[in-house]
Amino acid sequence: MENSKAKKLSKKVWLFRGIMILIPFLFFAILEIGLRLAGYGQQIPLFMQNPSAPEYLLPTPDVVKRYFAKGAESPNVTIETNFFKKIKPEDGIRIIVQGGSTAAGFPYGFGASIAGMLDYRLKQTFPERPVEVINTALSAVNSYTLLDFADEIIEQQPDAVLIYAGHNEYLGILGVGSAYTAANSHGATLLYLKLKNSRIFQLMQSIYSYFSSINTTSNSKQNDNARTVMAKVAKHKNIPHDSALFKQGLNQFEQNMSLLLGKYNKAGIPVFISTIASNLADQKPFSSALLSEEEEQLVATVQTDPSSFELKQLKQLEQLSISNKSADGYYALGQVWLKTQEYDKAKYAFVQARQHDLLRFRAPIEINQIIETLAHDNKVNLVDAEADLSKVAEQHIIGKSLMIEHLHPTIKGYFEISNSFYQALKSTKVFGEFPHPISKFNAQQELPVFDAEVFWGNAKIAGLMADYPFTKQPQQPDYPELKSWSDKLGFAAYKKQVSWLDIANQTLQYANKIQDQLTIIKAVKLLSDAMPDNESYAYQAGVTLISQQRPKEAIRYLTRAMDIQPNNTNSRLALAHAYTQQSDFSTALIWLDSVLKIEPNNTVALSVSKQIEALPVNELSN
């Protein structure tokens, strides 16, 4: 009897203990549900529905805000609008690009990006298949963001993921040396990424953000808002090579990228990951170890006249640079060797100057070494864009012909990177054989970037280089000279007085006026791809391509126009014309018959049908 009572008492004790343990969890669950029901907090998805055309999705432009408390200051970086079908098309090619500002095409925009250049070229390569190359890259992000996006990217069922990233591991958002750091360890930052959508966590984050900013004056905020992202992002301005923080950045990149590639491997998605490049010959180090008086004099001599350097001075500078690990010393050494045409030595010195640059806005050698190892270990496709850029660089040293400043490519540089990916996709046959490969020469003749966009981008760079780290104090930007109507249009876009659509439409008008056929073709295709729910742009692109004897490409746009307005007989007639140009008369007749079902007395359809039916039987069957 006593044993029975004891057992009952023991059960009650354990039940009571269980309830006590559950109470805190129950409290937090109720609080979480209550906050969600009250509409508190935010959950920003990577992809959102297009409000004007629900059948299309687009990357959420301000997705970067998911890493900051609601209302808190965040970097002014966005993903440029690019649309894709909510339901993946049958036989479609869907590629998603990940990375930072270079992958995103900064400062020229989507047309210069890896996604933009590939989308334009692959649509010509595969004229009969739906092609979607989607950009999710944006400035100032690193491997944490790539990893955070991965599950949402997998949901979109891409046929391949392309990655160009690694420069922002130290000073990008959540980087080890960044002002925008969530936690002080890799594990804690990964936990933060898991918790960031919890409303309780967001409440605590908002409380912390409020108290941490309570002493900030409105004037200082105003002044700070005028600064560039590069001026705001650097918390640790000196990260010496092989320091603890330096190694932490490498470990962060290696672990995050390993997790990322593991996710894609598990989902069966092919990955193409590229080495990354930066300006070696024409970018002075941002921050160097203090020079000795002797080294300062030698560097000053180089800056005055590198060709006057004597062999004795050269050896002296080399020894001092090695012993002091001086970025400025190495850079001066590279300039001398470049002048004396010892190019291998010059390249080595410039690489060492980047390696010992204390302000880590350019990735060190180790990042590419990690990329190569990860590609091999995870059996993913390595794209060696750095080597390809070096091949076309002057003296095989990447400089100002390929890079605008420290790491953002020129239009030529962007094309070379996109070409590296194009050739990798072609050689691996991940989408099968390329039916209509576009040669490098032909692709260069029709780049998807307008002249006004180039000026717009150069104006952005002028603004960037008028602030830290290119200058000690913010200065008035030295904008390029306005020489043409397209320059003025680009500058108006920089001043936010006109949009990209204005640039495209005005460029098309001017190209029609002077009969610049390549620009006309480029403009009509880009306008339709930018506004895929616009029937007028799609029809215009189709008929323009027919007029230029490019019927296979025309079919893509005319089919799009017909999907938007199924009963538009003009689109159906144009499709019949496109198939006639290819001598596919049987398909042309099908489209002509479809016109006559809608408009039985359509004179064009009746006339062309009679002409086709009068052809010999062997021609009709072709």
C-alpha positions as CSV (number, residue, x, y, z in Angstrom):
1,M,0.0,0.0,0.0
2,E,2.8,2.4,1.0
3,N,4.7,1.5,-2.2
4,S,1.6,2.3,-4.3
5,K,1.3,5.7,-2.6
6,A,5.0,6.4,-3.1
7,K,4.7,5.5,-6.8
8,K,1.7,7.8,-7.2
9,L,3.5,10.6,-5.3
10,S,6.6,10.1,-7.5
11,K,4.5,10.3,-10.7
12,K,2.9,13.6,-9.4
13,V,6.3,15.0,-8.6
14,W,7.6,14.2,-12.1
15,L,4.4,15.5,-13.7
16,F,4.8,18.8,-11.7
17,R,8.5,19.0,-12.8
18,G,7.5,18.4,-16.4
19,I,4.9,21.2,-16.2
20,M,7.4,23.6,-14.6
21,I,9.9,22.8,-17.4
22,L,7.2,23.4,-20.1
23,I,5.9,26.7,-18.7
24,P,8.7,28.8,-20.1
25,F,8.4,27.1,-23.5
26,L,4.7,27.6,-23.4
27,F,5.1,31.3,-22.5
28,F,7.5,31.9,-25.4
29,A,5.3,30.0,-27.8
30,I,2.3,32.1,-26.8
31,L,4.3,35.3,-27.0
32,E,5.6,34.4,-30.5
33,I,2.1,33.6,-31.7
34,G,0.8,36.8,-30.1
35,L,3.4,38.9,-31.8
36,R,2.7,37.4,-35.2
37,L,-1.1,37.8,-34.8
38,A,-0.5,41.4,-33.8
39,G,1.5,41.9,-37.0
40,Y,4.7,42.7,-35.2
41,G,8.0,42.1,-37.0
42,Q,8.9,41.1,-40.5
43,Q,9.8,38.1,-42.7
44,I,11.4,39.2,-45.9
45,P,11.5,36.4,-48.5
46,L,14.2,36.2,-51.2
47,F,11.6,36.1,-53.9
48,M,8.3,37.9,-54.2
49,Q,5.3,38.0,-56.5
50,N,5.2,40.7,-59.2
51,P,2.1,42.8,-58.2
52,S,1.2,43.7,-61.8
53,A,1.7,40.2,-63.2
54,P,1.2,37.5,-60.5
55,E,2.5,34.7,-62.9
56,Y,6.0,36.2,-62.5
57,L,8.3,36.3,-59.5
58,L,11.3,38.6,-58.8
59,P,14.0,38.8,-56.2
60,T,12.9,41.1,-53.4
61,P,14.8,44.3,-54.0
62,D,15.5,45.2,-50.4
63,V,16.0,41.7,-49.1
64,V,19.1,42.9,-47.3
65,K,16.8,44.4,-44.6
66,R,16.2,40.9,-43.3
67,Y,19.6,41.2,-41.5
68,F,18.6,44.3,-39.6
69,A,16.0,45.3,-37.0
70,K,12.9,46.8,-38.5
71,G,13.5,50.6,-38.8
72,A,17.2,50.2,-38.1
73,E,19.7,51.7,-40.5
74,S,20.8,49.2,-43.2
75,P,23.1,49.6,-46.2
76,N,21.4,51.2,-49.2
77,V,21.9,48.1,-51.5
78,T,19.3,46.4,-53.5
79,I,18.8,43.6,-56.1
80,E,18.0,45.0,-59.5
81,T,14.6,43.9,-60.8
82,N,14.6,40.8,-62.9
83,F,11.5,38.6,-63.5
84,F,11.0,34.9,-64.0
85,K,8.0,32.6,-64.2
86,K,6.4,31.4,-61.0
87,I,5.8,28.0,-62.6
88,K,9.0,26.9,-64.2
89,P,8.4,26.4,-68.0
90,E,8.7,22.9,-69.4
91,D,12.0,22.3,-71.2
92,G,13.1,25.7,-69.6
93,I,16.7,26.6,-68.6
94,R,16.7,28.3,-65.2
95,I,20.0,29.5,-63.8
96,I,20.4,31.5,-60.6
97,V,23.5,33.6,-59.9
98,Q,24.9,34.3,-56.4
99,G,27.5,36.7,-55.2
100,G,28.4,40.3,-54.3
101,S,28.6,43.6,-56.2
102,T,30.7,42.2,-59.0
103,A,28.3,39.3,-59.6
104,A,25.5,42.0,-59.6
105,G,27.2,44.1,-62.3
106,F,28.0,47.2,-60.1
107,P,28.1,50.0,-61.2
108,Y,26.5,49.3,-64.6
109,G,23.5,47.3,-63.5
110,F,21.9,44.1,-64.6
111,G,23.0,44.2,-68.2
112,A,26.6,44.1,-67.2
113,S,26.1,41.4,-64.6
114,I,26.9,37.7,-65.0
115,A,23.1,37.1,-65.1
116,G,22.4,39.8,-67.6
117,M,25.1,39.0,-70.1
118,L,24.4,35.3,-69.9
119,D,20.7,35.7,-70.2
120,Y,21.1,37.7,-73.4
121,R,23.6,35.3,-74.9
122,L,21.9,32.1,-73.9
123,K,18.6,33.3,-75.3
124,Q,20.3,33.4,-78.7
125,T,22.0,30.1,-78.1
126,F,18.7,28.3,-77.2
127,P,16.1,30.3,-79.3
128,E,13.5,27.5,-79.0
129,R,13.8,27.0,-75.2
130,P,12.6,29.3,-72.4
131,V,15.8,30.8,-70.7
132,E,15.8,32.5,-67.3
133,V,19.0,33.7,-65.7
134,I,18.1,35.2,-62.4
135,N,20.3,37.5,-60.4
136,T,20.3,37.3,-56.6
137,A,23.7,39.0,-56.1
138,L,23.9,42.3,-54.4
139,S,26.6,44.6,-53.0
140,A,28.2,44.2,-49.5
141,V,27.1,40.6,-48.9
142,N,29.3,37.6,-48.3
143,S,29.1,33.8,-47.8
144,Y,26.6,34.1,-44.9
145,T,24.0,35.7,-47.2
146,L,24.7,33.1,-50.0
147,L,24.1,30.3,-47.4
148,D,21.0,32.1,-46.1
149,F,19.5,32.3,-49.6
150,A,20.3,28.6,-50.5
151,D,17.0,26.9,-49.4
152,E,14.9,29.5,-51.2
153,I,17.0,29.2,-54.3
154,I,16.6,25.4,-54.2
155,E,12.8,25.8,-54.1
156,Q,12.9,27.5,-57.5
157,Q,14.4,24.3,-59.1
158,P,17.3,25.9,-60.9
159,D,19.1,23.8,-63.5
160,A,22.4,25.4,-62.3
161,V,23.7,27.8,-59.7
162,L,26.6,30.2,-60.6
163,I,28.7,31.7,-57.8
164,Y,31.2,34.6,-58.0
165,A,32.0,35.7,-54.4
166,G,34.7,36.1,-51.9
167,H,35.8,39.8,-51.7
168,N,33.4,40.7,-48.8
169,E,34.3,38.1,-46.2
170,Y,36.1,40.6,-44.0
171,L,34.1,43.9,-44.5
172,G,30.8,42.8,-46.0
173,I,27.6,42.4,-44.0
174,L,28.2,39.9,-41.1
175,G,31.9,39.8,-42.0
176,V,34.6,39.4,-39.3
177,G,35.8,43.0,-39.7
178,S,32.5,44.7,-40.6
179,A,30.5,47.3,-38.8
180,Y,27.5,45.2,-39.6
181,T,28.3,42.2,-37.5
182,A,25.6,40.1,-35.8
183,A,27.9,38.0,-33.5
184,N,31.5,37.5,-32.7
185,S,31.7,33.8,-33.8
186,H,30.8,31.7,-36.7
187,G,28.5,29.4,-34.7
188,A,26.7,32.4,-33.1
189,T,26.2,34.1,-36.5
190,L,24.7,30.9,-38.0
191,L,22.4,30.7,-35.0
192,Y,21.4,34.4,-35.6
193,L,20.5,33.4,-39.2
194,K,18.3,30.7,-37.9
195,L,16.6,32.9,-35.3
196,K,16.2,36.1,-37.4
197,N,12.6,35.4,-38.4
198,S,11.5,34.8,-34.8
199,R,9.3,37.7,-33.7
200,I,10.6,37.4,-30.1
201,F,14.2,37.7,-31.4
202,Q,13.2,40.7,-33.5
203,L,11.6,42.3,-30.5
204,M,14.8,41.9,-28.5
205,Q,16.8,43.1,-31.5
206,S,14.7,46.2,-31.8
207,I,15.1,47.0,-28.0
208,Y,18.8,46.6,-28.3
209,S,19.0,48.7,-31.5
210,Y,16.9,51.5,-29.8
211,F,19.2,51.7,-26.7
212,S,22.4,51.4,-28.7
213,S,21.5,54.3,-30.9
214,I,19.8,56.5,-28.3
215,N,22.9,58.7,-28.0
216,T,23.3,59.3,-31.7
217,T,22.4,62.8,-32.8
218,S,20.2,63.5,-35.8
219,N,23.0,65.6,-37.4
220,S,25.6,62.8,-37.2
221,K,23.0,60.4,-38.7
222,Q,22.4,62.9,-41.6
223,N,26.1,63.2,-42.3
224,D,26.5,59.4,-42.1
225,N,23.7,58.8,-44.5
226,A,25.5,60.8,-47.2
227,R,28.5,58.4,-47.0
228,T,29.1,55.4,-49.3
229,V,28.6,51.8,-48.2
230,M,32.4,51.4,-48.2
231,A,32.8,54.3,-45.9
232,K,30.3,52.9,-43.4
233,V,31.2,49.2,-43.5
234,A,34.8,49.0,-42.2
235,K,35.0,48.5,-38.4
236,H,38.4,46.8,-38.4
237,K,40.5,48.9,-40.7
238,N,43.7,47.0,-40.1
239,I,43.7,43.2,-40.5
240,P,47.3,42.0,-41.0
241,H,48.0,38.9,-43.0
242,D,48.0,35.8,-40.8
243,S,46.4,37.7,-37.8
244,A,43.6,36.0,-35.8
245,L,41.0,38.1,-37.6
246,F,42.5,37.3,-41.0
247,K,42.3,33.5,-40.3
248,Q,38.8,33.9,-38.9
249,G,37.7,35.4,-42.2
250,L,39.1,32.5,-44.2
251,N,37.6,29.9,-41.8
252,Q,34.2,31.7,-42.1
253,F,34.4,31.6,-45.9
254,E,35.5,27.9,-46.1
255,Q,32.8,26.7,-43.6
256,N,29.9,28.6,-45.1
257,M,30.8,27.7,-48.7
258,S,31.2,24.1,-47.7
259,L,27.7,24.1,-46.2
260,L,26.3,25.9,-49.2
261,L,27.8,23.5,-51.8
262,G,26.6,20.6,-49.6
263,K,23.0,21.9,-49.8
264,Y,23.2,22.1,-53.6
265,N,24.8,18.7,-53.9
266,K,22.1,17.1,-51.8
267,A,19.5,18.8,-54.0
268,G,21.2,17.5,-57.2
269,I,21.8,21.1,-58.5
270,P,24.9,21.6,-60.6
271,V,27.1,24.4,-59.3
272,F,29.6,26.5,-61.2
273,I,31.9,28.4,-58.8
274,S,34.5,30.9,-60.0
275,T,37.8,32.2,-58.8
276,I,37.6,36.0,-58.2
277,A,39.8,38.8,-59.5
278,S,40.8,42.3,-58.5
279,N,43.0,45.2,-59.8
280,L,46.7,44.5,-59.2
281,A,48.6,46.9,-61.5
282,D,46.6,50.1,-61.0
283,Q,45.2,50.0,-57.4
284,K,47.5,51.3,-54.8
285,P,47.0,49.5,-51.4
286,F,44.4,51.2,-49.2
287,S,46.4,50.7,-46.0
288,S,50.0,49.6,-45.4
289,A,52.2,48.8,-42.5
290,L,54.2,51.8,-41.4
291,L,57.3,52.4,-43.6
292,S,60.7,53.0,-42.2
293,E,62.3,56.3,-43.2
294,E,64.5,54.5,-45.7
295,E,61.6,52.7,-47.3
296,E,59.6,55.9,-47.5
297,Q,62.3,57.6,-49.4
298,L,62.6,54.7,-51.8
299,V,58.8,54.6,-52.4
300,A,58.8,58.3,-53.0
301,T,61.5,57.9,-55.6
302,V,59.4,55.3,-57.4
303,Q,56.4,57.5,-57.4
304,T,58.4,60.3,-58.9
305,D,60.2,58.3,-61.6
306,P,60.3,54.5,-61.5
307,S,62.6,54.3,-64.5
308,S,65.4,56.2,-62.6
309,F,65.6,53.4,-60.0
310,E,69.0,51.8,-59.7
311,L,69.6,48.0,-59.1
312,K,71.0,48.7,-55.6
313,Q,67.9,50.6,-54.6
314,L,65.7,47.9,-56.1
315,K,67.3,45.2,-54.0
316,Q,67.1,47.5,-50.9
317,L,63.4,48.1,-51.5
318,E,62.8,44.4,-52.0
319,Q,64.5,43.4,-48.7
320,L,62.7,46.1,-46.8
321,S,59.3,45.2,-48.2
322,I,59.8,41.5,-47.3
323,S,61.0,42.2,-43.8
324,N,58.3,44.9,-43.0
325,K,55.5,43.1,-44.9
326,S,54.8,46.5,-46.4
327,A,52.0,46.7,-49.0
328,D,53.2,50.1,-50.2
329,G,56.7,48.8,-50.6
330,Y,55.6,45.8,-52.6
331,Y,53.4,48.0,-54.8
332,A,56.4,50.4,-55.5
333,L,58.5,47.3,-56.3
334,G,55.9,46.1,-58.8
335,Q,55.9,49.5,-60.5
336,V,59.6,49.4,-61.0
337,W,59.6,45.8,-62.4
338,L,56.7,46.7,-64.7
339,K,58.7,49.7,-66.0
340,T,61.8,47.4,-66.6
341,Q,59.5,44.8,-68.3
342,E,60.2,42.1,-65.7
343,Y,56.5,41.2,-65.8
344,D,56.5,37.9,-63.7
345,K,58.3,39.7,-60.9
346,A,56.0,42.7,-61.2
347,K,52.9,40.5,-61.0
348,Y,54.3,38.8,-57.9
349,A,55.0,42.1,-56.2
350,F,51.5,43.4,-57.0
351,V,49.9,40.3,-55.6
352,Q,52.0,40.7,-52.4
353,A,50.9,44.3,-52.2
354,R,47.3,43.2,-52.2
355,Q,48.1,40.4,-49.8
356,H,49.5,42.8,-47.2
357,D,46.9,45.5,-47.8
358,L,45.6,45.9,-44.2
359,L,42.2,47.2,-45.3
360,R,40.5,44.0,-46.7
361,F,38.3,45.3,-49.5
362,R,40.1,42.9,-51.9
363,A,40.2,39.2,-51.2
364,P,43.6,37.7,-50.5
365,I,45.2,34.7,-52.4
366,E,43.8,32.2,-49.9
367,I,40.2,32.9,-50.9
368,N,40.8,31.5,-54.5
369,Q,42.8,28.6,-53.0
370,I,39.8,27.7,-50.9
371,I,37.5,28.0,-53.9
372,E,39.6,25.7,-55.9
373,T,39.8,23.1,-53.1
374,L,36.1,23.3,-52.4
375,A,35.3,22.8,-56.1
376,H,37.5,19.7,-56.2
377,D,36.3,18.2,-52.9
378,N,32.6,18.8,-53.7
379,K,32.8,17.8,-57.3
380,V,31.4,21.1,-58.6
381,N,32.5,22.9,-61.7
382,L,35.4,25.3,-61.3
383,V,35.3,28.5,-63.5
384,D,38.7,30.2,-63.5
385,A,37.6,33.8,-64.3
386,E,40.8,35.2,-62.7
387,A,43.0,33.2,-65.1
388,D,40.8,34.2,-68.1
389,L,41.0,37.8,-67.1
390,S,44.8,37.6,-66.7
391,K,45.1,36.0,-70.2
392,V,43.6,39.2,-71.9
393,A,45.2,41.7,-69.5
394,E,48.1,43.8,-70.5
395,Q,51.3,41.9,-69.7
396,H,48.9,39.3,-68.1
397,I,48.6,41.6,-65.0
398,I,45.0,42.7,-64.3
399,G,44.8,46.5,-64.3
400,K,42.7,49.4,-65.4
401,S,41.6,48.0,-68.8
402,L,39.7,45.3,-67.0
403,M,39.0,46.9,-63.5
404,I,37.6,50.4,-62.9
405,E,39.0,50.7,-59.3
406,H,39.9,48.1,-56.8
407,L,37.7,45.2,-57.9
408,H,34.7,46.2,-60.1
409,P,35.3,45.3,-63.7
410,T,35.0,47.6,-66.7
411,I,32.4,46.5,-69.4
412,K,35.3,44.5,-71.0
413,G,36.1,42.9,-67.7
414,Y,32.4,42.0,-67.1
415,F,32.2,40.4,-70.5
416,E,35.3,38.3,-69.9
417,I,33.8,36.9,-66.6
418,S,30.5,36.1,-68.2
419,N,32.3,34.5,-71.1
420,S,34.2,32.2,-68.6
421,F,30.8,31.0,-67.3
422,Y,29.4,30.6,-70.8
423,Q,32.2,28.5,-71.9
424,A,32.0,26.3,-68.8
425,L,28.3,25.8,-69.3
426,K,28.9,24.9,-72.9
427,S,31.8,22.4,-72.2
428,T,29.9,20.6,-69.4
429,K,26.8,20.2,-71.5
430,V,24.7,20.7,-68.4
431,F,21.8,21.7,-70.7
432,G,22.9,19.5,-73.5
433,E,24.6,20.6,-76.7
434,F,24.5,24.3,-77.5
435,P,22.4,24.3,-80.7
436,H,23.4,27.8,-81.8
437,P,26.6,28.7,-79.9
438,I,27.4,32.5,-80.0
439,S,31.0,33.1,-80.7
440,K,33.0,35.4,-78.4
441,F,33.4,38.0,-81.2
442,N,29.6,38.0,-82.0
443,A,28.7,38.3,-78.4
444,Q,31.0,41.3,-77.9
445,Q,29.2,43.1,-80.8
446,E,25.9,43.0,-79.1
447,L,26.4,43.6,-75.3
448,P,23.2,44.2,-73.4
449,V,24.3,47.5,-72.0
450,F,23.4,51.0,-73.3
451,D,25.9,53.8,-73.6
452,A,23.9,55.9,-71.2
453,E,24.2,53.0,-68.6
454,V,28.0,53.1,-69.0
455,F,28.0,56.8,-68.2
456,W,25.6,56.3,-65.3
457,G,27.9,53.6,-63.9
458,N,31.0,55.8,-64.3
459,A,29.2,58.6,-62.4
460,K,28.5,56.1,-59.6
461,I,32.2,55.2,-59.5
462,A,33.1,58.9,-59.3
463,G,30.8,59.2,-56.2
464,L,32.3,56.1,-54.7
465,M,35.9,57.2,-55.2
466,A,35.2,60.6,-53.7
467,D,34.9,59.0,-50.2
468,Y,36.7,56.6,-48.0
469,P,38.8,54.5,-48.6
470,F,39.9,56.3,-51.8
471,T,40.1,59.7,-49.9
472,K,40.6,60.5,-46.3
473,Q,37.7,62.9,-46.2
474,P,34.5,63.0,-48.4
475,Q,35.1,65.2,-51.5
476,Q,33.1,66.6,-54.4
477,P,33.0,63.8,-57.0
478,D,34.9,64.4,-60.2
479,Y,32.2,63.3,-62.7
480,P,33.2,62.4,-66.3
481,E,32.6,65.1,-68.9
482,L,29.2,65.2,-70.6
483,K,30.1,64.7,-74.3
484,S,27.0,63.3,-75.9
485,W,23.2,63.0,-75.6
486,S,23.7,59.5,-74.0
487,D,26.1,60.9,-71.5
488,K,23.5,63.5,-70.5
489,L,20.8,60.8,-70.3
490,G,23.1,58.7,-68.1
491,F,23.8,61.6,-65.8
492,A,20.1,62.3,-65.5
493,A,19.7,58.6,-64.4
494,Y,22.4,59.1,-61.8
495,K,20.6,62.1,-60.5
496,K,17.4,59.9,-60.4
497,Q,15.6,62.1,-62.9
498,V,15.0,59.3,-65.4
499,S,14.7,55.5,-65.1
500,W,16.2,52.6,-66.9
501,L,13.0,52.3,-69.0
502,D,13.5,55.9,-70.1
503,I,17.1,55.1,-71.1
504,A,16.0,52.1,-73.1
505,N,13.1,53.9,-74.9
506,Q,15.1,57.0,-75.7
507,T,18.0,54.9,-77.0
508,L,15.6,52.9,-79.2
509,Q,14.2,56.2,-80.6
510,Y,17.7,57.5,-81.4
511,A,18.8,54.2,-82.9
512,N,15.7,54.2,-85.2
513,K,16.5,57.7,-86.3
514,I,20.0,56.9,-87.4
515,Q,19.1,53.3,-88.4
516,D,21.6,51.6,-86.0
517,Q,20.2,48.1,-86.4
518,L,22.3,46.4,-83.7
519,T,21.2,48.9,-81.1
520,I,17.6,48.6,-82.3
521,I,17.6,44.8,-81.8
522,K,19.3,45.1,-78.4
523,A,16.8,47.7,-77.2
524,V,13.6,45.9,-78.3
525,K,14.8,42.6,-76.8
526,L,15.9,44.2,-73.5
527,L,12.7,46.1,-73.2
528,S,10.6,43.0,-73.6
529,D,12.8,41.0,-71.2
530,A,12.6,43.8,-68.6
531,M,8.8,44.0,-69.0
532,P,7.8,40.4,-69.8
533,D,4.1,41.1,-69.2
534,N,4.0,43.9,-71.8
535,E,2.4,42.7,-75.0
536,S,3.5,45.7,-77.0
537,Y,7.2,45.4,-76.2
538,A,7.1,41.6,-77.0
539,Y,5.4,42.2,-80.4
540,Q,7.8,45.0,-81.2
541,A,10.8,42.7,-80.5
542,G,9.4,39.9,-82.6
543,V,8.7,41.9,-85.7
544,T,12.0,43.7,-85.4
545,L,13.9,40.4,-85.3
546,I,11.9,39.2,-88.3
547,S,12.9,42.3,-90.3
548,Q,16.5,41.5,-89.5
549,Q,16.2,37.9,-90.7
550,R,16.4,36.4,-87.1
551,P,13.2,34.4,-87.1
552,K,14.2,31.8,-84.5
553,E,14.7,34.6,-81.9
554,A,11.5,36.3,-83.0
555,I,9.4,33.3,-82.1
556,R,10.3,33.7,-78.4
557,Y,8.9,37.2,-78.3
558,L,5.9,36.7,-80.5
559,T,4.9,33.6,-78.4
560,R,5.2,35.8,-75.3
561,A,3.0,38.5,-77.0
562,M,0.4,35.9,-77.9
563,D,0.4,34.4,-74.3
564,I,-0.4,37.9,-73.0
565,Q,-3.1,38.7,-75.7
566,P,-4.2,35.3,-77.1
567,N,-6.6,36.7,-79.6
568,N,-4.2,39.3,-81.1
569,T,-4.1,38.2,-84.7
570,N,-1.1,40.4,-85.5
571,S,1.1,38.2,-83.2
572,R,-0.3,35.1,-84.9
573,L,0.4,36.5,-88.4
574,A,3.9,37.5,-87.3
575,L,4.5,34.0,-86.0
576,A,3.4,32.6,-89.4
577,H,5.9,35.0,-91.0
578,A,8.7,33.8,-88.7
579,Y,8.1,30.1,-89.6
580,T,7.8,31.0,-93.3
581,Q,11.3,32.6,-93.1
582,Q,12.6,29.3,-91.8
583,S,10.8,27.4,-94.6
584,D,8.6,25.7,-92.0
585,F,5.5,26.1,-94.1
586,S,3.4,23.5,-92.3
587,T,3.7,25.3,-89.0
588,A,3.1,28.6,-90.7
589,L,-0.2,27.3,-92.0
590,I,-1.2,26.2,-88.5
591,W,-0.8,29.8,-87.3
592,L,-2.6,31.2,-90.4
593,D,-5.5,28.8,-89.8
594,S,-5.6,30.0,-86.1
595,V,-6.0,33.6,-87.4
596,L,-8.9,32.6,-89.7
597,K,-10.7,31.0,-86.8
598,I,-10.7,34.3,-85.1
599,E,-11.1,36.5,-88.2
600,P,-12.4,34.4,-91.1
601,N,-12.1,37.2,-93.6
602,N,-8.5,38.3,-92.6
603,T,-7.1,39.2,-96.1
604,V,-3.4,38.7,-95.1
605,A,-4.0,35.2,-93.7
606,L,-6.2,34.2,-96.7
607,S,-3.6,35.5,-99.2
608,V,-0.5,33.9,-97.6
609,S,-2.3,30.6,-97.0
610,K,-3.1,30.4,-100.7
611,Q,0.5,31.2,-101.6
612,I,1.8,28.5,-99.3
613,E,-0.7,25.9,-100.4
614,A,0.3,26.5,-104.0
615,L,3.9,25.4,-103.2
616,P,5.1,22.0,-104.4
617,V,4.3,19.1,-101.9
618,N,8.0,18.5,-101.2
619,E,8.5,22.1,-100.0
620,L,5.4,22.0,-97.8
621,S,6.8,18.9,-96.0
622,N,10.1,20.5,-95.2
